[in-house]
Every structure is written in structure tokens, then in C-alpha cells.
Amino acid sequence: MIENNSDNANTMFYAPAASASMEERHDSELFRVYAQILDGITDHQLRPGHKLTESDLCRQMVCSRGTVRSALSLLAHDKIVDLLPNRGAFVHVPDAKETEDVFKMRIALEETVINMLLERPDLAESAKPLYAMIEREEAAFARGDRVAWNRLSNAFHVELARLLDNQVLLDIVNTLCARSSLIIAVFDAPKDRLRHTYCEHREILDLLVAGKGNRACKMMRKHLGQCQARLLRKFGLGEEQ
């Protein structure tokens, strides 16, 4: 059963696939189903390899089979779901190469986000909601709410990109964050994770607001690079840090 946990974090992964047609992007029912399935995956309710049965999804989400099929098609484009002939839809199971590629792209793209944000004259004011989000992330960690903590940890990066008001860039960051969340769901046990991601998020934001772009980029590389290295060690790749 896919639960709606949006109240826990007051945020979610919003954007349908970047390739979606204009009609698909503005189909609110398709958007709702796409987002709810994606939330179920990124919140780890639907584990990698799990079969997504159309009839079950229709019943849970109170929607048509056609809407479910369209949502699964968009998720398949984003490499979140695999559509296998004569077998159906399954939550994607990533491998080592994909893990390395996704995090390399995230590091490069999120450094670009930081450098572009430095050009905003109202950055300090625009960043205030992100500070509030970090406070909620810390509170979720403190009370042991892993679902809300995971969601807020990912959403920080999406909302940072949203400040640029660039939908193309936001779609890409959003998809990469969803894919990395899926990778973490497969290979990263809760006890292995960096316990204080919110501290690093706050440090990145502090450096950015202070106009210290190089240091903010360095911190972002460290933040994402440590996660990448930890995941790759699950495949026997990389060195202990």
C-alpha cells in the first residue's frame, strides 16, 4: 500500500519526466499518480525489484488503468521503473555503473546550480524557506522519522534548484535525486548513512548566502562524494575514506 506521507515533510518530488508532452505535464490526474508512485519509491515503501501491478495501483489511487499506464511509462523514461515485455512493471534495480554515473552528474549539476544562484541579488531572502526545511529535516532525524528525514534530505537539493526558476534544470535535478534515492534504498542501510546530513545542508546554504561560491561547491562535492563512495564500496569499488 502506498501511503501519502506529504504531511511529514511538506514537500515531494514534483516534476514529471522532462520528455513529457505539454498535455501530459498539465494532466493533473496523471501528475498525481506519477508523483504518488514516485513518492512510494523514494520513501522506500516500494522497494527495488517490486512488481507494480496496474490493478493494485488503480485501486489504491482511485484512477483509470490508462492513467496508471501513462504514469508508469513516464517513470520508465526516468529509469525509476522497468517495463518488461510479458512481465509487467518493476521498480528499477540500479547497478554500480549507474550509481557512479548518477552521482557524477549530480555533483556537476549541483555545482552549476550553486554558481547560478550566486547571481541572484535576493538570494538571502529566497533561501529562508530552505533554512526552515533544514530545521524540519533535523527534527525528523531527532524523532526517528526516517521517511520524513529521507524525503527532506532529498528535497533540499530539489528546492535549491527550484530557486533558479529554470524548469528544464529543475526537471533534471529532480530526476537525478529520485534515481539516487532509489540507489540508496537498494544499497545503503540506515546505519551506514551520514547521520547529520542536515548539518552539511546548512553549511552549504550558509556558504552560498555569504557569497562563498568556491567553498559552497567544495562542500557540495564532499557531501555528495561521500555518499557516492560509500555506495560504490557496496560493489567492492573505491577506497575507504
C-alpha positions in Angstrom: 0.0 0.0 0.0 1.4 3.4 -1.0 0.8 5.9 1.8 0.7 9.6 1.3 3.4 11.0 3.5 3.5 14.5 2.2 2.4 15.9 5.5 5.5 14.6 7.1 7.8 16.7 5.0 5.6 19.3 3.5 7.3 18.6 0.2 7.6 16.0 -2.5 9.3 15.3 -5.8 7.2 17.3 -8.2 8.3 17.1 -11.8 7.2 14.6 -14.4 9.7 13.4 -16.9 11.5 16.1 -18.8 10.3 14.4 -22.1 6.6 14.5 -21.1 4.4 16.3 -23.7 2.8 19.6 -22.8 -0.6 17.8 -22.5 0.9 15.2 -20.1 2.6 17.9 -18.0 -0.8 19.6 -17.4 -2.8 16.5 -16.8 -3.3 16.9 -13.1 -4.6 13.3 -12.7 -1.5 11.9 -14.4 0.7 14.2 -12.4 -0.9 13.0 -9.1 -0.4 9.3 -9.9 3.1 9.8 -11.2 4.0 11.7 -8.1 2.4 9.3 -5.7 4.2 6.3 -7.2 7.4 8.2 -7.2 6.9 9.1 -3.6 6.3 5.5 -2.7 9.6 4.5 -4.3 11.7 7.4 -2.9 10.1 6.9 0.5 11.2 3.2 0.2 7.6 1.9 0.5 8.1 0.3 -2.9 11.4 -1.5 -2.9 13.7 -2.0 -5.9 12.5 -5.1 -7.8 9.0 -4.8 -6.5 6.3 -5.6 -9.2 3.9 -2.7 -9.8 0.5 -4.3 -10.6 -1.8 -2.0 -12.6 -4.9 -3.2 -10.9 -3.5 -2.7 -7.4 -2.3 0.8 -8.3 -5.7 1.7 -9.9 -7.5 0.6 -6.7 -5.1 2.4 -4.3 -5.1 5.6 -6.3 -8.7 5.6 -7.5 -7.8 6.2 -11.1 -8.1 4.6 -14.5 -5.8 1.9 -15.9 -4.8 4.3 -18.7 -3.6 6.9 -16.2 -1.5 4.3 -14.4 0.0 3.1 -17.6 0.9 6.6 -18.7 2.5 7.3 -15.3 4.5 4.0 -15.4 5.7 5.0 -18.9 7.0 8.3 -17.7 8.7 6.6 -14.7 10.3 4.1 -17.1 11.7 7.0 -19.1 13.2 8.4 -15.9 14.8 5.0 -15.2 12.8 4.7 -12.0 10.7 1.8 -13.3 11.5 -1.0 -15.8 8.8 -2.1 -18.2 9.5 -5.7 -19.2 7.6 -7.4 -22.1 5.1 -10.0 -21.0 6.1 -9.5 -17.3 4.9 -6.0 -16.4 6.4 -3.1 -14.5 9.0 -3.3 -11.8 10.8 -0.8 -9.6 14.2 -0.4 -11.2 17.3 -2.1 -9.6 20.4 0.1 -10.2 24.0 -1.2 -10.7 27.5 0.1 -9.9 27.9 1.9 -13.3 24.5 3.7 -12.8 25.4 4.6 -9.3 28.7 6.2 -10.4 27.1 8.0 -13.3 24.2 9.4 -11.3 26.3 10.8 -8.6 28.9 12.2 -11.0 26.1 14.1 -12.8 24.6 15.3 -9.5 27.9 16.7 -8.4 28.5 18.5 -11.7 24.9 19.8 -12.0 24.6 20.9 -8.4 27.8 22.9 -8.6 26.2 24.6 -11.6 23.2 25.3 -9.5 25.3 26.9 -6.8 27.2 29.1 -9.3 24.0 30.2 -11.0 22.4 31.1 -7.6 25.3 33.4 -6.8 23.9 35.8 -9.4 20.7 36.3 -7.6 20.6 39.6 -5.7 17.8 38.4 -3.4 19.4 35.0 -2.5 19.4 35.6 1.3 15.7 36.2 1.3 14.9 33.4 -1.2 16.9 30.9 0.9 14.9 31.4 4.1 12.4 28.6 3.3 15.3 26.3 2.8 16.6 27.1 6.3 13.1 26.2 7.6 13.3 22.9 5.6 16.7 22.1 7.2 15.1 22.6 10.6 12.4 20.1 9.7 15.0 17.7 8.5 16.9 17.9 11.8 13.6 17.5 13.7 12.7 14.4 11.7 16.1 12.9 12.3 15.8 13.6 16.1 12.4 11.9 16.4 13.5 8.9 14.3 11.1 9.6 11.4 13.2 8.0 8.6 10.6 8.6 5.9 10.4 12.3 6.5 14.1 12.6 7.0 14.9 10.9 3.7 12.4 12.9 1.9 13.6 16.3 3.3 17.2 15.3 2.7 16.5 14.8 -1.0 14.1 17.7 -1.2 16.8 20.2 -0.1 18.6 19.6 -3.3 15.5 19.9 -5.4 14.3 23.1 -3.7 17.8 24.6 -4.1 17.5 24.2 -7.8 13.9 25.5 -7.8 15.2 28.9 -6.7 16.6 29.4 -10.2 13.2 29.3 -11.8 14.5 27.1 -14.6 12.1 24.3 -15.2 14.5 22.3 -17.5 17.2 22.3 -14.9 14.7 21.5 -12.1 13.4 18.5 -14.0 16.9 17.1 -14.4 17.9 17.6 -10.8 14.6 16.2 -9.7 15.0 13.0 -11.7 18.6 12.6 -10.6 17.6 13.0 -6.9 14.8 10.4 -7.4 17.3 8.0 -9.0 19.9 8.5 -6.3 17.2 7.9 -3.6 16.4 4.6 -5.4 20.1 3.6 -5.3 20.3 4.5 -1.6 17.2 2.3 -1.0 19.0 -0.7 -2.5 22.5 -0.5 -1.1 22.6 1.9 1.8 21.4 0.5 5.2 20.2 3.2 7.6 23.1 2.6 10.0 25.6 3.3 7.2 24.3 6.7 6.3 25.8 10.0 7.3 23.8 10.9 10.4 24.0 14.6 10.1 23.1 15.5 6.5 21.2 18.5 7.7 24.5 20.0 9.2 26.1 19.8 5.7 23.0 21.2 4.1 23.1 24.1 6.5 26.8 24.7 5.8 26.3 24.6 2.1 23.5 27.2 2.4 25.4 29.4 4.7 28.4 29.5 2.3 26.1 30.2 -0.6 24.3 33.0 1.1 27.6 34.5 2.2 28.7 34.6 -1.5 31.5 32.0 -0.9 30.8 30.0 -4.1 34.0 28.1 -4.3 33.7 26.8 -0.7 30.0 26.0 -1.2 30.9 23.9 -4.3 33.6 22.2 -2.4 31.2 21.3 0.4 28.6 20.0 -2.1 31.3 17.8 -3.8 32.2 16.4 -0.3 28.6 16.0 0.7 27.6 14.0 -2.5 31.0 12.4 -3.0 31.0 10.7 0.4 27.6 9.2 -0.4 28.8 8.0 -3.8 32.0 6.5 -2.3 30.0 4.7 0.4 27.6 3.2 -2.1 30.3 2.1 -4.5 32.1 0.3 -1.7 29.0 -2.0 -1.6 30.1 -3.2 -5.0 33.7 -3.5 -3.8 34.7 -0.3 -5.7 36.5 2.7 -4.3 38.6 3.1 -1.2 37.7 3.6 2.4 37.7 7.2 3.4 
